[in-house]
Amino acid sequence: MAATEKALTLHLKTVLRIINKYDLLSEIRRRKKYRQMGERLHKYENLLNREFQADRPNAKWVTDISYIHTSQGVLYLSMIRDLYDNSIVAYKTGTEQTVNLVLNTIKAAVQKEAATAELQLHSDQGFQYTSTGYFNLTKEYGITPSMLRRGNCYDNAMAENFFGILKTECIYRHKPTSFDEARQMIDDYIYFYNNERIQLKTKLTPLEKRRQLA
């Protein structure tokens, strides 16, 4: 029995040596390697660290993408929220969840508001926010990226909070049937949210609080 086991061990070692030499591996067991296709992943520290208060406008922004379901398909909503007054600084919609959707949102925000080196832009670890395009644009504008930790969804709770409000108070009630209808609903609601919807803590609308400081 011992001789048989020894022979079997030698046989397996021989097979393994041949496999390694000629790179012979079953396609069923071969593990696929993740390839970036030339795109580098950029990861950032969680600078926000769940400190969801800001003492001035344009100090802490949070951003994310959400799904708006319509009868025509899914519309993607990218937005940036200012933690000083919880206002929506900028937003863009698209039928594809692309890096450009996020970049265009940032460009719209910077055109509207002053961005400084002290401004933190906090996001999740989605591919749009780890992309080279995002890295280059935030660097160009002097914005400091911040990113939630893996497996800690509450790190970006303030972005998710707005999407919850939007869907509960608007989208779920009316259920848009087309992309155009969804876009119009989003436009109308965000205008209402920024200018008319009073927040419980401040007893002001987001833009009223912003104007008070000015």
MODELLER restraints for C-alpha pairs under 7 A, 6 or more apart:
rsr = mdl.restraints
at = mdl.atoms
rsr.add(forms.Gaussian(group=physical.xy_distance, feature=features.Distance(at['CA:19:A'], at['CA:25:A']), mean=6.66, stdev=0.5))
rsr.add(forms.Gaussian(group=physical.xy_distance, feature=features.Distance(at['CA:39:A'], at['CA:131:A']), mean=6.99, stdev=0.5))
rsr.add(forms.Gaussian(group=physical.xy_distance, feature=features.Distance(at['CA:39:A'], at['CA:132:A']), mean=6.86, stdev=0.5))
rsr.add(forms.Gaussian(group=physical.xy_distance, feature=features.Distance(at['CA:40:A'], at['CA:131:A']), mean=6.65, stdev=0.5))
rsr.add(forms.Gaussian(group=physical.xy_distance, feature=features.Distance(at['CA:40:A'], at['CA:132:A']), mean=6.33, stdev=0.5))
rsr.add(forms.Gaussian(group=physical.xy_distance, feature=features.Distance(at['CA:41:A'], at['CA:130:A']), mean=5.14, stdev=0.5))
rsr.add(forms.Gaussian(group=physical.xy_distance, feature=features.Distance(at['CA:41:A'], at['CA:131:A']), mean=5.87, stdev=0.5))
rsr.add(forms.Gaussian(group=physical.xy_distance, feature=features.Distance(at['CA:42:A'], at['CA:130:A']), mean=4.52, stdev=0.5))
rsr.add(forms.Gaussian(group=physical.xy_distance, feature=features.Distance(at['CA:42:A'], at['CA:131:A']), mean=6.23, stdev=0.5))
rsr.add(forms.Gaussian(group=physical.xy_distance, feature=features.Distance(at['CA:42:A'], at['CA:132:A']), mean=6.93, stdev=0.5))
rsr.add(forms.Gaussian(group=physical.xy_distance, feature=features.Distance(at['CA:42:A'], at['CA:135:A']), mean=6.95, stdev=0.5))
rsr.add(forms.Gaussian(group=physical.xy_distance, feature=features.Distance(at['CA:43:A'], at['CA:130:A']), mean=5.90, stdev=0.5))
rsr.add(forms.Gaussian(group=physical.xy_distance, feature=features.Distance(at['CA:44:A'], at['CA:145:A']), mean=6.47, stdev=0.5))
rsr.add(forms.Gaussian(group=physical.xy_distance, feature=features.Distance(at['CA:44:A'], at['CA:146:A']), mean=5.58, stdev=0.5))
rsr.add(forms.Gaussian(group=physical.xy_distance, feature=features.Distance(at['CA:44:A'], at['CA:147:A']), mean=5.39, stdev=0.5))
rsr.add(forms.Gaussian(group=physical.xy_distance, feature=features.Distance(at['CA:45:A'], at['CA:146:A']), mean=5.62, stdev=0.5))
rsr.add(forms.Gaussian(group=physical.xy_distance, feature=features.Distance(at['CA:45:A'], at['CA:147:A']), mean=5.78, stdev=0.5))
rsr.add(forms.Gaussian(group=physical.xy_distance, feature=features.Distance(at['CA:46:A'], at['CA:146:A']), mean=5.09, stdev=0.5))
rsr.add(forms.Gaussian(group=physical.xy_distance, feature=features.Distance(at['CA:46:A'], at['CA:147:A']), mean=4.80, stdev=0.5))
rsr.add(forms.Gaussian(group=physical.xy_distance, feature=features.Distance(at['CA:46:A'], at['CA:148:A']), mean=5.31, stdev=0.5))
rsr.add(forms.Gaussian(group=physical.xy_distance, feature=features.Distance(at['CA:46:A'], at['CA:149:A']), mean=6.48, stdev=0.5))
rsr.add(forms.Gaussian(group=physical.xy_distance, feature=features.Distance(at['CA:47:A'], at['CA:146:A']), mean=5.25, stdev=0.5))
rsr.add(forms.Gaussian(group=physical.xy_distance, feature=features.Distance(at['CA:48:A'], at['CA:122:A']), mean=6.79, stdev=0.5))
rsr.add(forms.Gaussian(group=physical.xy_distance, feature=features.Distance(at['CA:48:A'], at['CA:146:A']), mean=6.43, stdev=0.5))
rsr.add(forms.Gaussian(group=physical.xy_distance, feature=features.Distance(at['CA:49:A'], at['CA:155:A']), mean=6.63, stdev=0.5))
rsr.add(forms.Gaussian(group=physical.xy_distance, feature=features.Distance(at['CA:50:A'], at['CA:155:A']), mean=5.45, stdev=0.5))
rsr.add(forms.Gaussian(group=physical.xy_distance, feature=features.Distance(at['CA:52:A'], at['CA:83:A']), mean=6.25, stdev=0.5))
rsr.add(forms.Gaussian(group=physical.xy_distance, feature=features.Distance(at['CA:53:A'], at['CA:83:A']), mean=5.92, stdev=0.5))
rsr.add(forms.Gaussian(group=physical.xy_distance, feature=features.Distance(at['CA:53:A'], at['CA:84:A']), mean=6.31, stdev=0.5))
rsr.add(forms.Gaussian(group=physical.xy_distance, feature=features.Distance(at['CA:54:A'], at['CA:60:A']), mean=6.38, stdev=0.5))
rsr.add(forms.Gaussian(group=physical.xy_distance, feature=features.Distance(at['CA:54:A'], at['CA:83:A']), mean=5.74, stdev=0.5))
rsr.add(forms.Gaussian(group=physical.xy_distance, feature=features.Distance(at['CA:54:A'], at['CA:84:A']), mean=4.61, stdev=0.5))
rsr.add(forms.Gaussian(group=physical.xy_distance, feature=features.Distance(at['CA:55:A'], at['CA:84:A']), mean=6.16, stdev=0.5))
rsr.add(forms.Gaussian(group=physical.xy_distance, feature=features.Distance(at['CA:56:A'], at['CA:84:A']), mean=5.72, stdev=0.5))
rsr.add(forms.Gaussian(group=physical.xy_distance, feature=features.Distance(at['CA:57:A'], at['CA:82:A']), mean=6.87, stdev=0.5))
rsr.add(forms.Gaussian(group=physical.xy_distance, feature=features.Distance(at['CA:57:A'], at['CA:84:A']), mean=5.26, stdev=0.5))
rsr.add(forms.Gaussian(group=physical.xy_distance, feature=features.Distance(at['CA:58:A'], at['CA:82:A']), mean=6.43, stdev=0.5))
rsr.add(forms.Gaussian(group=physical.xy_distance, feature=features.Distance(at['CA:58:A'], at['CA:115:A']), mean=6.67, stdev=0.5))
rsr.add(forms.Gaussian(group=physical.xy_distance, feature=features.Distance(at['CA:58:A'], at['CA:119:A']), mean=5.98, stdev=0.5))
rsr.add(forms.Gaussian(group=physical.xy_distance, feature=features.Distance(at['CA:59:A'], at['CA:118:A']), mean=6.20, stdev=0.5))
rsr.add(forms.Gaussian(group=physical.xy_distance, feature=features.Distance(at['CA:59:A'], at['CA:119:A']), mean=4.43, stdev=0.5))
rsr.add(forms.Gaussian(group=physical.xy_distance, feature=features.Distance(at['CA:59:A'], at['CA:120:A']), mean=6.16, stdev=0.5))
rsr.add(forms.Gaussian(group=physical.xy_distance, feature=features.Distance(at['CA:60:A'], at['CA:82:A']), mean=6.06, stdev=0.5))
rsr.add(forms.Gaussian(group=physical.xy_distance, feature=features.Distance(at['CA:60:A'], at['CA:83:A']), mean=5.69, stdev=0.5))
rsr.add(forms.Gaussian(group=physical.xy_distance, feature=features.Distance(at['CA:60:A'], at['CA:119:A']), mean=5.73, stdev=0.5))
rsr.add(forms.Gaussian(group=physical.xy_distance, feature=features.Distance(at['CA:60:A'], at['CA:120:A']), mean=4.89, stdev=0.5))
rsr.add(forms.Gaussian(group=physical.xy_distance, feature=features.Distance(at['CA:60:A'], at['CA:121:A']), mean=6.21, stdev=0.5))
rsr.add(forms.Gaussian(group=physical.xy_distance, feature=features.Distance(at['CA:61:A'], at['CA:80:A']), mean=6.28, stdev=0.5))
rsr.add(forms.Gaussian(group=physical.xy_distance, feature=features.Distance(at['CA:61:A'], at['CA:81:A']), mean=5.44, stdev=0.5))
rsr.add(forms.Gaussian(group=physical.xy_distance, feature=features.Distance(at['CA:61:A'], at['CA:82:A']), mean=4.58, stdev=0.5))
rsr.add(forms.Gaussian(group=physical.xy_distance, feature=features.Distance(at['CA:61:A'], at['CA:83:A']), mean=5.98, stdev=0.5))
rsr.add(forms.Gaussian(group=physical.xy_distance, feature=features.Distance(at['CA:61:A'], at['CA:120:A']), mean=6.05, stdev=0.5))
rsr.add(forms.Gaussian(group=physical.xy_distance, feature=features.Distance(at['CA:61:A'], at['CA:121:A']), mean=4.79, stdev=0.5))
rsr.add(forms.Gaussian(group=physical.xy_distance, feature=features.Distance(at['CA:61:A'], at['CA:122:A']), mean=6.14, stdev=0.5))
rsr.add(forms.Gaussian(group=physical.xy_distance, feature=features.Distance(at['CA:62:A'], at['CA:80:A']), mean=5.63, stdev=0.5))
rsr.add(forms.Gaussian(group=physical.xy_distance, feature=features.Distance(at['CA:62:A'], at['CA:81:A']), mean=5.29, stdev=0.5))
rsr.add(forms.Gaussian(group=physical.xy_distance, feature=features.Distance(at['CA:62:A'], at['CA:82:A']), mean=6.61, stdev=0.5))
rsr.add(forms.Gaussian(group=physical.xy_distance, feature=features.Distance(at['CA:62:A'], at['CA:121:A']), mean=5.62, stdev=0.5))
rsr.add(forms.Gaussian(group=physical.xy_distance, feature=features.Distance(at['CA:62:A'], at['CA:122:A']), mean=4.61, stdev=0.5))
rsr.add(forms.Gaussian(group=physical.xy_distance, feature=features.Distance(at['CA:62:A'], at['CA:123:A']), mean=6.04, stdev=0.5))
rsr.add(forms.Gaussian(group=physical.xy_distance, feature=features.Distance(at['CA:62:A'], at['CA:159:A']), mean=5.87, stdev=0.5))
rsr.add(forms.Gaussian(group=physical.xy_distance, feature=features.Distance(at['CA:63:A'], at['CA:79:A']), mean=5.63, stdev=0.5))
rsr.add(forms.Gaussian(group=physical.xy_distance, feature=features.Distance(at['CA:63:A'], at['CA:80:A']), mean=4.47, stdev=0.5))
rsr.add(forms.Gaussian(group=physical.xy_distance, feature=features.Distance(at['CA:63:A'], at['CA:81:A']), mean=6.34, stdev=0.5))
rsr.add(forms.Gaussian(group=physical.xy_distance, feature=features.Distance(at['CA:63:A'], at['CA:122:A']), mean=6.14, stdev=0.5))
rsr.add(forms.Gaussian(group=physical.xy_distance, feature=features.Distance(at['CA:63:A'], at['CA:123:A']), mean=5.28, stdev=0.5))
rsr.add(forms.Gaussian(group=physical.xy_distance, feature=features.Distance(at['CA:63:A'], at['CA:159:A']), mean=5.92, stdev=0.5))
rsr.add(forms.Gaussian(group=physical.xy_distance, feature=features.Distance(at['CA:64:A'], at['CA:78:A']), mean=5.82, stdev=0.5))
rsr.add(forms.Gaussian(group=physical.xy_distance, feature=features.Distance(at['CA:64:A'], at['CA:79:A']), mean=6.05, stdev=0.5))
rsr.add(forms.Gaussian(group=physical.xy_distance, feature=features.Distance(at['CA:64:A'], at['CA:123:A']), mean=6.10, stdev=0.5))
rsr.add(forms.Gaussian(group=physical.xy_distance, feature=features.Distance(at['CA:64:A'], at['CA:159:A']), mean=6.09, stdev=0.5))
rsr.add(forms.Gaussian(group=physical.xy_distance, feature=features.Distance(at['CA:65:A'], at['CA:76:A']), mean=6.55, stdev=0.5))
rsr.add(forms.Gaussian(group=physical.xy_distance, feature=features.Distance(at['CA:65:A'], at['CA:77:A']), mean=5.39, stdev=0.5))
rsr.add(forms.Gaussian(group=physical.xy_distance, feature=features.Distance(at['CA:65:A'], at['CA:78:A']), mean=4.35, stdev=0.5))
rsr.add(forms.Gaussian(group=physical.xy_distance, feature=features.Distance(at['CA:65:A'], at['CA:79:A']), mean=6.68, stdev=0.5))
rsr.add(forms.Gaussian(group=physical.xy_distance, feature=features.Distance(at['CA:66:A'], at['CA:76:A']), mean=5.76, stdev=0.5))
rsr.add(forms.Gaussian(group=physical.xy_distance, feature=features.Distance(at['CA:66:A'], at['CA:77:A']), mean=5.25, stdev=0.5))
rsr.add(forms.Gaussian(group=physical.xy_distance, feature=features.Distance(at['CA:66:A'], at['CA:78:A']), mean=6.64, stdev=0.5))
rsr.add(forms.Gaussian(group=physical.xy_distance, feature=features.Distance(at['CA:66:A'], at['CA:163:A']), mean=6.94, stdev=0.5))
rsr.add(forms.Gaussian(group=physical.xy_distance, feature=features.Distance(at['CA:67:A'], at['CA:74:A']), mean=6.25, stdev=0.5))
rsr.add(forms.Gaussian(group=physical.xy_distance, feature=features.Distance(at['CA:67:A'], at['CA:75:A']), mean=5.98, stdev=0.5))
rsr.add(forms.Gaussian(group=physical.xy_distance, feature=features.Distance(at['CA:67:A'], at['CA:76:A']), mean=4.94, stdev=0.5))
rsr.add(forms.Gaussian(group=physical.xy_distance, feature=features.Distance(at['CA:67:A'], at['CA:77:A']), mean=6.43, stdev=0.5))
rsr.add(forms.Gaussian(group=physical.xy_distance, feature=features.Distance(at['CA:68:A'], at['CA:74:A']), mean=5.63, stdev=0.5))
rsr.add(forms.Gaussian(group=physical.xy_distance, feature=features.Distance(at['CA:68:A'], at['CA:75:A']), mean=4.97, stdev=0.5))
rsr.add(forms.Gaussian(group=physical.xy_distance, feature=features.Distance(at['CA:68:A'], at['CA:76:A']), mean=6.03, stdev=0.5))
rsr.add(forms.Gaussian(group=physical.xy_distance, feature=features.Distance(at['CA:69:A'], at['CA:75:A']), mean=6.30, stdev=0.5))
rsr.add(forms.Gaussian(group=physical.xy_distance, feature=features.Distance(at['CA:70:A'], at['CA:175:A']), mean=6.78, stdev=0.5))
rsr.add(forms.Gaussian(group=physical.xy_distance, feature=features.Distance(at['CA:70:A'], at['CA:176:A']), mean=5.21, stdev=0.5))
rsr.add(forms.Gaussian(group=physical.xy_distance, feature=features.Distance(at['CA:70:A'], at['CA:177:A']), mean=4.98, stdev=0.5))
rsr.add(forms.Gaussian(group=physical.xy_distance, feature=features.Distance(at['CA:70:A'], at['CA:178:A']), mean=5.61, stdev=0.5))
rsr.add(forms.Gaussian(group=physical.xy_distance, feature=features.Distance(at['CA:70:A'], at['CA:179:A']), mean=6.75, stdev=0.5))
rsr.add(forms.Gaussian(group=physical.xy_distance, feature=features.Distance(at['CA:71:A'], at['CA:176:A']), mean=6.96, stdev=0.5))
rsr.add(forms.Gaussian(group=physical.xy_distance, feature=features.Distance(at['CA:71:A'], at['CA:177:A']), mean=4.51, stdev=0.5))
rsr.add(forms.Gaussian(group=physical.xy_distance, feature=features.Distance(at['CA:71:A'], at['CA:178:A']), mean=5.91, stdev=0.5))
rsr.add(forms.Gaussian(group=physical.xy_distance, feature=features.Distance(at['CA:72:A'], at['CA:177:A']), mean=6.27, stdev=0.5))
rsr.add(forms.Gaussian(group=physical.xy_distance, feature=features.Distance(at['CA:72:A'], at['CA:178:A']), mean=5.05, stdev=0.5))
rsr.add(forms.Gaussian(group=physical.xy_distance, feature=features.Distance(at['CA:72:A'], at['CA:179:A']), mean=6.58, stdev=0.5))
rsr.add(forms.Gaussian(group=physical.xy_distance, feature=features.Distance(at['CA:74:A'], at['CA:95:A']), mean=6.58, stdev=0.5))
rsr.add(forms.Gaussian(group=physical.xy_distance, feature=features.Distance(at['CA:75:A'], at['CA:93:A']), mean=6.73, stdev=0.5))
rsr.add(forms.Gaussian(group=physical.xy_distance, feature=features.Distance(at['CA:75:A'], at['CA:94:A']), mean=5.88, stdev=0.5))
rsr.add(forms.Gaussian(group=physical.xy_distance, feature=features.Distance(at['CA:75:A'], at['CA:95:A']), mean=4.97, stdev=0.5))
rsr.add(forms.Gaussian(group=physical.xy_distance, feature=features.Distance(at['CA:75:A'], at['CA:179:A']), mean=6.44, stdev=0.5))
rsr.add(forms.Gaussian(group=physical.xy_distance, feature=features.Distance(at['CA:76:A'], at['CA:93:A']), mean=5.44, stdev=0.5))
rsr.add(forms.Gaussian(group=physical.xy_distance, feature=features.Distance(at['CA:76:A'], at['CA:94:A']), mean=5.25, stdev=0.5))
rsr.add(forms.Gaussian(group=physical.xy_distance, feature=features.Distance(at['CA:76:A'], at['CA:95:A']), mean=5.93, stdev=0.5))
rsr.add(forms.Gaussian(group=physical.xy_distance, feature=features.Distance(at['CA:76:A'], at['CA:96:A']), mean=6.65, stdev=0.5))
rsr.add(forms.Gaussian(group=physical.xy_distance, feature=features.Distance(at['CA:76:A'], at['CA:97:A']), mean=6.25, stdev=0.5))
rsr.add(forms.Gaussian(group=physical.xy_distance, feature=features.Distance(at['CA:77:A'], at['CA:92:A']), mean=5.96, stdev=0.5))
rsr.add(forms.Gaussian(group=physical.xy_distance, feature=features.Distance(at['CA:77:A'], at['CA:93:A']), mean=4.57, stdev=0.5))
rsr.add(forms.Gaussian(group=physical.xy_distance, feature=features.Distance(at['CA:77:A'], at['CA:94:A']), mean=6.79, stdev=0.5))
rsr.add(forms.Gaussian(group=physical.xy_distance, feature=features.Distance(at['CA:78:A'], at['CA:91:A']), mean=5.46, stdev=0.5))
rsr.add(forms.Gaussian(group=physical.xy_distance, feature=features.Distance(at['CA:78:A'], at['CA:92:A']), mean=5.28, stdev=0.5))
rsr.add(forms.Gaussian(group=physical.xy_distance, feature=features.Distance(at['CA:78:A'], at['CA:93:A']), mean=6.16, stdev=0.5))
rsr.add(forms.Gaussian(group=physical.xy_distance, feature=features.Distance(at['CA:78:A'], at['CA:101:A']), mean=6.83, stdev=0.5))
rsr.add(forms.Gaussian(group=physical.xy_distance, feature=features.Distance(at['CA:78:A'], at['CA:102:A']), mean=6.27, stdev=0.5))
rsr.add(forms.Gaussian(group=physical.xy_distance, feature=features.Distance(at['CA:78:A'], at['CA:105:A']), mean=6.67, stdev=0.5))
rsr.add(forms.Gaussian(group=physical.xy_distance, feature=features.Distance(at['CA:79:A'], at['CA:88:A']), mean=6.98, stdev=0.5))
rsr.add(forms.Gaussian(group=physical.xy_distance, feature=features.Distance(at['CA:79:A'], at['CA:90:A']), mean=5.74, stdev=0.5))
rsr.add(forms.Gaussian(group=physical.xy_distance, feature=features.Distance(at['CA:79:A'], at['CA:91:A']), mean=4.07, stdev=0.5))
rsr.add(forms.Gaussian(group=physical.xy_distance, feature=features.Distance(at['CA:79:A'], at['CA:92:A']), mean=6.46, stdev=0.5))
rsr.add(forms.Gaussian(group=physical.xy_distance, feature=features.Distance(at['CA:79:A'], at['CA:105:A']), mean=6.54, stdev=0.5))
rsr.add(forms.Gaussian(group=physical.xy_distance, feature=features.Distance(at['CA:80:A'], at['CA:88:A']), mean=5.85, stdev=0.5))
rsr.add(forms.Gaussian(group=physical.xy_distance, feature=features.Distance(at['CA:80:A'], at['CA:89:A']), mean=5.61, stdev=0.5))
rsr.add(forms.Gaussian(group=physical.xy_distance, feature=features.Distance(at['CA:80:A'], at['CA:90:A']), mean=5.43, stdev=0.5))
rsr.add(forms.Gaussian(group=physical.xy_distance, feature=features.Distance(at['CA:80:A'], at['CA:91:A']), mean=6.31, stdev=0.5))
rsr.add(forms.Gaussian(group=physical.xy_distance, feature=features.Distance(at['CA:81:A'], at['CA:87:A']), mean=5.64, stdev=0.5))
rsr.add(forms.Gaussian(group=physical.xy_distance, feature=features.Distance(at['CA:81:A'], at['CA:88:A']), mean=4.48, stdev=0.5))
rsr.add(forms.Gaussian(group=physical.xy_distance, feature=features.Distance(at['CA:81:A'], at['CA:89:A']), mean=5.62, stdev=0.5))
rsr.add(forms.Gaussian(group=physical.xy_distance, feature=features.Distance(at['CA:81:A'], at['CA:159:A']), mean=6.88, stdev=0.5))
rsr.add(forms.Gaussian(group=physical.xy_distance, feature=features.Distance(at['CA:82:A'], at['CA:88:A']), mean=6.44, stdev=0.5))
rsr.add(forms.Gaussian(group=physical.xy_distance, feature=features.Distance(at['CA:82:A'], at['CA:89:A']), mean=6.42, stdev=0.5))
rsr.add(forms.Gaussian(group=physical.xy_distance, feature=features.Distance(at['CA:85:A'], at['CA:206:A']), mean=5.01, stdev=0.5))
rsr.add(forms.Gaussian(group=physical.xy_distance, feature=features.Distance(at['CA:85:A'], at['CA:209:A']), mean=6.23, stdev=0.5))
rsr.add(forms.Gaussian(group=physical.xy_distance, feature=features.Distance(at['CA:85:A'], at['CA:210:A']), mean=6.42, stdev=0.5))
rsr.add(forms.Gaussian(group=physical.xy_distance, feature=features.Distance(at['CA:86:A'], at['CA:206:A']), mean=6.02, stdev=0.5))
rsr.add(forms.Gaussian(group=physical.xy_distance, feature=features.Distance(at['CA:87:A'], at['CA:194:A']), mean=5.59, stdev=0.5))
rsr.add(forms.Gaussian(group=physical.xy_distance, feature=features.Distance(at['CA:87:A'], at['CA:206:A']), mean=5.13, stdev=0.5))
rsr.add(forms.Gaussian(group=physical.xy_distance, feature=features.Distance(at['CA:87:A'], at['CA:207:A']), mean=6.72, stdev=0.5))
rsr.add(forms.Gaussian(group=physical.xy_distance, feature=features.Distance(at['CA:88:A'], at['CA:194:A']), mean=6.73, stdev=0.5))
rsr.add(forms.Gaussian(group=physical.xy_distance, feature=features.Distance(at['CA:89:A'], at['CA:109:A']), mean=5.77, stdev=0.5))
rsr.add(forms.Gaussian(group=physical.xy_distance, feature=features.Distance(at['CA:90:A'], at['CA:105:A']), mean=6.04, stdev=0.5))
rsr.add(forms.Gaussian(group=physical.xy_distance, feature=features.Distance(at['CA:90:A'], at['CA:108:A']), mean=5.96, stdev=0.5))
rsr.add(forms.Gaussian(group=physical.xy_distance, feature=features.Distance(at['CA:90:A'], at['CA:109:A']), mean=4.97, stdev=0.5))
rsr.add(forms.Gaussian(group=physical.xy_distance, feature=features.Distance(at['CA:91:A'], at['CA:105:A']), mean=5.45, stdev=0.5))
rsr.add(forms.Gaussian(group=physical.xy_distance, feature=features.Distance(at['CA:92:A'], at['CA:101:A']), mean=6.67, stdev=0.5))
rsr.add(forms.Gaussian(group=physical.xy_distance, feature=features.Distance(at['CA:92:A'], at['CA:105:A']), mean=5.59, stdev=0.5))
rsr.add(forms.Gaussian(group=physical.xy_distance, feature=features.Distance(at['CA:94:A'], at['CA:101:A']), mean=6.78, stdev=0.5))
rsr.add(forms.Gaussian(group=physical.xy_distance, feature=features.Distance(at['CA:98:A'], at['CA:128:A']), mean=6.67, stdev=0.5))
rsr.add(forms.Gaussian(group=physical.xy_distance, feature=features.Distance(at['CA:99:A'], at['CA:128:A']), mean=4.59, stdev=0.5))
rsr.add(forms.Gaussian(group=physical.xy_distance, feature=features.Distance(at['CA:102:A'], at['CA:128:A']), mean=6.71, stdev=0.5))
rsr.add(forms.Gaussian(group=physical.xy_distance, feature=features.Distance(at['CA:103:A'], at['CA:134:A']), mean=6.51, stdev=0.5))
rsr.add(forms.Gaussian(group=physical.xy_distance, feature=features.Distance(at['CA:115:A'], at['CA:141:A']), mean=6.81, stdev=0.5))
rsr.add(forms.Gaussian(group=physical.xy_distance, feature=features.Distance(at['CA:115:A'], at['CA:143:A']), mean=6.68, stdev=0.5))
rsr.add(forms.Gaussian(group=physical.xy_distance, feature=features.Distance(at['CA:116:A'], at['CA:142:A']), mean=5.95, stdev=0.5))
rsr.add(forms.Gaussian(group=physical.xy_distance, feature=features.Distance(at['CA:116:A'], at['CA:143:A']), mean=6.34, stdev=0.5))
rsr.add(forms.Gaussian(group=physical.xy_distance, feature=features.Distance(at['CA:117:A'], at['CA:142:A']), mean=4.91, stdev=0.5))
rsr.add(forms.Gaussian(group=physical.xy_distance, feature=features.Distance(at['CA:117:A'], at['CA:143:A']), mean=5.41, stdev=0.5))
rsr.add(forms.Gaussian(group=physical.xy_distance, feature=features.Distance(at['CA:117:A'], at['CA:144:A']), mean=6.45, stdev=0.5))
rsr.add(forms.Gaussian(group=physical.xy_distance, feature=features.Distance(at['CA:119:A'], at['CA:143:A']), mean=5.52, stdev=0.5))
rsr.add(forms.Gaussian(group=physical.xy_distance, feature=features.Distance(at['CA:119:A'], at['CA:144:A']), mean=6.02, stdev=0.5))
rsr.add(forms.Gaussian(group=physical.xy_distance, feature=features.Distance(at['CA:120:A'], at['CA:143:A']), mean=6.17, stdev=0.5))
rsr.add(forms.Gaussian(group=physical.xy_distance, feature=features.Distance(at['CA:120:A'], at['CA:144:A']), mean=4.78, stdev=0.5))
rsr.add(forms.Gaussian(group=physical.xy_distance, feature=features.Distance(at['CA:120:A'], at['CA:145:A']), mean=5.67, stdev=0.5))
rsr.add(forms.Gaussian(group=physical.xy_distance, feature=features.Distance(at['CA:120:A'], at['CA:146:A']), mean=6.30, stdev=0.5))
rsr.add(forms.Gaussian(group=physical.xy_distance, feature=features.Distance(at['CA:121:A'], at['CA:143:A']), mean=6.77, stdev=0.5))
rsr.add(forms.Gaussian(group=physical.xy_distance, feature=features.Distance(at['CA:121:A'], at['CA:144:A']), mean=6.16, stdev=0.5))
rsr.add(forms.Gaussian(group=physical.xy_distance, feature=features.Distance(at['CA:121:A'], at['CA:145:A']), mean=4.88, stdev=0.5))
rsr.add(forms.Gaussian(group=physical.xy_distance, feature=features.Distance(at['CA:121:A'], at['CA:146:A']), mean=5.72, stdev=0.5))
rsr.add(forms.Gaussian(group=physical.xy_distance, feature=features.Distance(at['CA:122:A'], at['CA:145:A']), mean=5.98, stdev=0.5))
rsr.add(forms.Gaussian(group=physical.xy_distance, feature=features.Distance(at['CA:122:A'], at['CA:146:A']), mean=4.38, stdev=0.5))
rsr.add(forms.Gaussian(group=physical.xy_distance, feature=features.Distance(at['CA:122:A'], at['CA:147:A']), mean=5.35, stdev=0.5))
rsr.add(forms.Gaussian(group=physical.xy_distance, feature=features.Distance(at['CA:123:A'], at['CA:129:A']), mean=6.88, stdev=0.5))
rsr.add(forms.Gaussian(group=physical.xy_distance, feature=features.Distance(at['CA:123:A'], at['CA:146:A']), mean=6.39, stdev=0.5))
rsr.add(forms.Gaussian(group=physical.xy_distance, feature=features.Distance(at['CA:123:A'], at['CA:147:A']), mean=4.98, stdev=0.5))
rsr.add(forms.Gaussian(group=physical.xy_distance, feature=features.Distance(at['CA:123:A'], at['CA:148:A']), mean=6.39, stdev=0.5))
rsr.add(forms.Gaussian(group=physical.xy_distance, feature=features.Distance(at['CA:123:A'], at['CA:156:A']), mean=6.59, stdev=0.5))
rsr.add(forms.Gaussian(group=physical.xy_distance, feature=features.Distance(at['CA:124:A'], at['CA:147:A']), mean=5.50, stdev=0.5))
rsr.add(forms.Gaussian(group=physical.xy_distance, feature=features.Distance(at['CA:124:A'], at['CA:148:A']), mean=5.21, stdev=0.5))
rsr.add(forms.Gaussian(group=physical.xy_distance, feature=features.Distance(at['CA:124:A'], at['CA:156:A']), mean=6.69, stdev=0.5))
rsr.add(forms.Gaussian(group=physical.xy_distance, feature=features.Distance(at['CA:125:A'], at['CA:147:A']), mean=6.54, stdev=0.5))
rsr.add(forms.Gaussian(group=physical.xy_distance, feature=features.Distance(at['CA:125:A'], at['CA:148:A']), mean=6.79, stdev=0.5))
rsr.add(forms.Gaussian(group=physical.xy_distance, feature=features.Distance(at['CA:128:A'], at['CA:134:A']), mean=6.88, stdev=0.5))
rsr.add(forms.Gaussian(group=physical.xy_distance, feature=features.Distance(at['CA:138:A'], at['CA:144:A']), mean=6.81, stdev=0.5))
rsr.add(forms.Gaussian(group=physical.xy_distance, feature=features.Distance(at['CA:148:A'], at['CA:155:A']), mean=5.25, stdev=0.5))
rsr.add(forms.Gaussian(group=physical.xy_distance, feature=features.Distance(at['CA:148:A'], at['CA:156:A']), mean=6.45, stdev=0.5))
rsr.add(forms.Gaussian(group=physical.xy_distance, feature=features.Distance(at['CA:176:A'], at['CA:182:A']), mean=5.27, stdev=0.5))
rsr.add(forms.Gaussian(group=physical.xy_distance, feature=features.Distance(at['CA:194:A'], at['CA:205:A']), mean=6.30, stdev=0.5))
rsr.add(forms.Gaussian(group=physical.xy_distance, feature=features.Distance(at['CA:194:A'], at['CA:206:A']), mean=5.30, stdev=0.5))
rsr.add(forms.Gaussian(group=physical.xy_distance, feature=features.Distance(at['CA:194:A'], at['CA:207:A']), mean=5.77, stdev=0.5))
rsr.add(forms.Gaussian(group=physical.xy_distance, feature=features.Distance(at['CA:195:A'], at['CA:205:A']), mean=5.82, stdev=0.5))
rsr.add(forms.Gaussian(group=physical.xy_distance, feature=features.Distance(at['CA:195:A'], at['CA:206:A']), mean=6.70, stdev=0.5))
rsr.add(forms.Gaussian(group=physical.xy_distance, feature=features.Distance(at['CA:195:A'], at['CA:207:A']), mean=5.84, stdev=0.5))
rsr.add(forms.Gaussian(group=physical.xy_distance, feature=features.Distance(at['CA:196:A'], at['CA:205:A']), mean=5.79, stdev=0.5))
rsr.add(forms.Gaussian(group=physical.xy_distance, feature=features.Distance(at['CA:197:A'], at['CA:205:A']), mean=5.46, stdev=0.5))
rsr.add(forms.Gaussian(group=physical.xy_distance, feature=features.Distance(at['CA:198:A'], at['CA:204:A']), mean=4.97, stdev=0.5))
rsr.add(forms.Gaussian(group=physical.xy_distance, feature=features.Distance(at['CA:198:A'], at['CA:205:A']), mean=4.39, stdev=0.5))
rsr.add(forms.Gaussian(group=physical.xy_distance, feature=features.Distance(at['CA:199:A'], at['CA:205:A']), mean=5.91, stdev=0.5))
